[in-house]
């Protein structure tokens, strides 16, 4: 299950491009927190601390216990904006939640095992890489594991076959295919290059002219 990480934050009063730029240069990351049961608020977090949390997280779904000027607020890291030119984090959105409030999040699916059908010469196609789960924050999984070992040639693993952790639900149709073993596709041989026209050797007479002689 996803762990809950303590993170210090402060209310942010500065706005505007220049002020936010100075805030980033001082080592902080601007952010916003919002939720159904609280007003939106501008906040800031320490850049090094938050970057370390992102870099060491095993999941894209990160739960933090925000300490905002002494007041605790559980939140899900909703969106992180990166500076793809200079590197670093530009902004972060936090979604405020409660421990007794059901949340939903996209969780990666991980395939484990070696399918029997692949051993027989088949090919495993991985079709559904993430799935939306619904649960309480304490039950949020880092990933959903699917064991494909029993799959024979022509067999598929469906959403309805997932063994979900306690307290976790999905609402996707059970017939949706996650992975399937199919016959390996034969590689097409490259098309033969067209034969090059014969070029007479230097000094040789063309064939038509030679025939008249």
C-alpha positions as CSV (number, residue, x, y, z in Angstrom):
1,X,0.0,0.0,0.0
2,X,1.1,3.6,-0.6
3,X,2.8,5.1,2.4
4,X,1.9,8.6,3.8
5,X,4.8,11.0,3.9
6,X,5.0,14.0,6.2
7,X,5.8,17.2,4.3
8,X,6.2,20.7,5.7
9,X,4.5,23.5,3.9
10,X,3.7,27.2,4.3
11,X,0.9,29.4,3.2
12,X,2.1,31.5,0.2
13,X,1.2,35.2,-0.2
14,X,3.3,36.0,-3.3
15,X,1.9,35.7,-6.8
16,X,2.9,36.8,-10.2
17,X,5.7,35.7,-12.5
18,X,8.5,37.7,-10.9
19,X,7.6,36.9,-7.3
20,X,7.1,33.2,-8.1
21,X,10.5,33.1,-9.9
22,X,12.2,34.6,-6.9
23,X,10.5,32.0,-4.7
24,X,11.9,29.2,-6.9
25,X,15.4,30.6,-6.9
26,X,15.2,30.7,-3.1
27,X,14.7,26.9,-3.1
28,X,10.9,26.6,-2.7
29,X,8.3,25.2,-5.0
30,X,5.0,27.1,-5.4
31,X,1.9,25.0,-5.2
32,X,-1.9,25.0,-4.6
33,X,-4.1,22.8,-2.4
34,X,-7.8,22.3,-3.1
35,X,-10.5,19.9,-2.2
36,X,-14.3,19.5,-1.8
37,X,-14.2,20.3,1.9
38,X,-11.7,23.2,2.0
39,X,-11.0,26.5,0.2
40,X,-8.3,26.7,-2.4
41,X,-5.0,28.0,-0.9
42,X,-1.6,28.9,-2.4
43,X,1.2,27.2,-0.5
44,X,4.9,26.5,-0.9
45,X,7.1,23.5,-0.1
46,X,10.9,23.0,0.2
47,X,12.2,22.1,-3.3
48,X,14.9,19.7,-2.2
49,X,12.6,17.8,0.1
50,X,9.8,17.5,-2.4
51,X,12.1,16.5,-5.2
52,X,13.6,13.8,-3.1
53,X,10.0,12.5,-2.4
54,X,9.2,12.4,-6.1
55,X,12.5,10.7,-7.0
56,X,12.2,7.9,-4.4
57,X,8.5,7.2,-4.8
58,X,7.7,3.7,-6.1
59,X,4.3,5.0,-7.4
60,X,2.9,8.0,-9.3
61,X,0.2,8.2,-6.5
62,X,1.9,10.0,-3.6
63,X,0.0,10.6,-0.3
64,X,1.4,13.4,1.9
65,X,0.5,14.6,5.3
66,X,1.0,18.3,4.8
67,X,1.9,20.4,7.8
68,X,0.7,23.8,6.7
69,X,1.9,26.3,9.3
70,X,1.1,23.8,12.1
71,X,-2.2,22.5,10.7
72,X,-2.2,18.9,9.3
73,X,-3.9,18.1,6.0
74,X,-3.8,14.8,4.2
75,X,-3.4,15.3,0.4
76,X,-2.8,13.4,-2.8
77,X,-0.1,14.8,-5.1
78,X,-2.4,15.6,-8.1
79,X,-0.1,17.2,-10.6
80,X,3.6,18.1,-10.9
81,X,4.7,20.5,-13.5
82,X,8.3,20.0,-14.6
83,X,10.7,22.5,-16.3
84,X,11.7,20.3,-19.3
85,X,14.3,22.9,-20.5
86,X,16.1,23.8,-17.3
87,X,15.1,20.8,-15.1
88,X,13.5,21.0,-11.7
89,X,9.9,21.3,-10.6
90,X,7.8,24.5,-11.5
91,X,4.6,23.9,-9.6
92,X,2.7,21.2,-7.7
93,X,-1.1,20.7,-7.1
94,X,-2.3,18.9,-4.0
95,X,-5.8,17.4,-3.7
96,X,-6.9,17.6,0.0
97,X,-8.7,14.4,1.2
98,X,-9.8,12.8,4.4
99,X,-8.9,9.3,5.7
100,X,-12.6,8.3,5.6
101,X,-13.1,9.6,2.1
102,X,-13.0,7.3,-0.9
103,X,-10.6,8.4,-3.5
104,X,-9.8,7.2,-7.0
105,X,-6.4,7.0,-8.7
106,X,-4.8,5.4,-11.8
107,X,-2.6,2.6,-10.7
108,X,0.0,0.8,-12.9
109,X,-0.5,-2.9,-13.7
110,X,2.5,-5.1,-13.4
111,X,2.7,-8.5,-15.2
112,X,4.6,-11.2,-13.4
113,X,5.5,-14.8,-14.4
114,X,6.2,-16.4,-17.7
115,X,3.1,-17.5,-19.6
116,X,2.8,-21.1,-20.6
117,X,1.7,-20.1,-24.1
118,X,4.9,-18.0,-24.6
119,X,7.0,-21.1,-23.7
120,X,5.1,-22.9,-26.5
121,X,6.1,-20.3,-29.0
122,X,3.4,-17.7,-28.5
123,X,3.6,-13.9,-28.0
124,X,2.3,-12.1,-24.9
125,X,0.5,-8.8,-25.7
126,X,0.2,-6.4,-22.8
127,X,-2.9,-4.3,-23.6
128,X,-4.0,-2.5,-20.4
129,X,-1.1,-0.8,-18.5
130,X,-3.1,1.2,-15.8
131,X,-6.4,0.8,-14.1
132,X,-8.5,3.2,-12.0
133,X,-9.0,2.0,-8.5
134,X,-11.4,3.2,-5.8
135,X,-10.5,3.0,-2.1
136,X,-9.8,4.8,1.2
137,X,-6.4,6.5,1.3
138,X,-4.9,3.9,3.6
139,X,-5.7,1.1,1.1
140,X,-4.3,2.8,-2.0
141,X,-2.0,0.3,-3.7
142,X,1.2,1.2,-5.4
143,X,0.5,-1.2,-8.3
144,X,-1.8,-4.1,-9.3
145,X,0.1,-7.4,-9.9
146,X,-1.2,-9.8,-12.5
147,X,0.3,-13.3,-12.7
148,X,0.2,-14.5,-16.4
149,X,1.9,-17.8,-15.8
150,X,-1.2,-20.0,-16.4
151,X,-2.1,-18.4,-19.8
152,X,-2.0,-20.9,-22.7
153,X,-1.9,-20.1,-26.4
154,X,-5.0,-18.1,-27.3
155,X,-6.0,-17.3,-23.7
156,X,-6.5,-13.8,-22.2
157,X,-6.4,-12.3,-18.7
158,X,-9.4,-10.1,-18.0
159,X,-10.1,-7.4,-15.5
160,X,-12.6,-9.7,-13.7
161,X,-9.7,-12.0,-12.9
162,X,-7.7,-9.5,-10.9
163,X,-7.2,-10.3,-7.2
164,X,-7.7,-6.9,-5.7
165,X,-6.2,-5.9,-2.3
166,X,-8.7,-5.6,0.6
167,X,-10.7,-2.4,0.4
168,X,-9.9,-1.8,-3.3
169,X,-12.5,-1.8,-6.1
170,X,-12.5,-1.2,-9.8
171,X,-15.4,-0.1,-12.0
172,X,-14.0,-1.1,-15.4
173,X,-16.0,-3.7,-17.3
174,X,-14.8,-7.2,-16.2
175,X,-14.5,-8.3,-19.9
176,X,-11.7,-5.8,-20.7
177,X,-8.6,-7.7,-21.6
178,X,-5.3,-6.9,-19.7
179,X,-3.0,-9.4,-21.5
180,X,-3.4,-12.1,-24.1
181,X,-1.1,-14.8,-25.6
182,X,-1.3,-15.1,-29.3
183,X,0.6,-16.9,-32.0
184,X,3.9,-15.2,-32.7
185,X,3.7,-13.2,-36.0
186,X,6.0,-14.4,-38.7
187,X,8.4,-11.7,-39.8
188,X,8.0,-10.7,-43.4
189,X,11.0,-11.3,-45.6
190,X,12.3,-8.0,-47.0
191,X,11.3,-7.4,-50.6
192,X,13.9,-8.3,-53.1
193,X,15.6,-5.3,-54.7
194,X,14.8,-4.9,-58.4
195,X,17.5,-6.3,-60.7
196,X,19.8,-3.6,-62.0
197,X,19.9,-3.2,-65.8
198,X,23.0,-4.8,-67.3
199,X,25.6,-2.2,-68.3
200,X,27.7,-3.1,-71.3
201,X,31.4,-3.3,-70.6
202,X,33.5,-0.4,-71.8
203,X,34.2,-0.7,-75.5
204,X,31.6,-3.5,-76.0
205,X,29.1,-3.0,-78.8
206,X,25.4,-3.0,-78.0
207,X,23.7,-6.3,-78.6
208,X,21.5,-5.1,-81.4
209,X,24.4,-3.6,-83.3
210,X,26.4,-6.8,-82.8
211,X,23.6,-8.9,-84.3
212,X,23.7,-6.9,-87.5
213,X,27.4,-7.5,-88.1
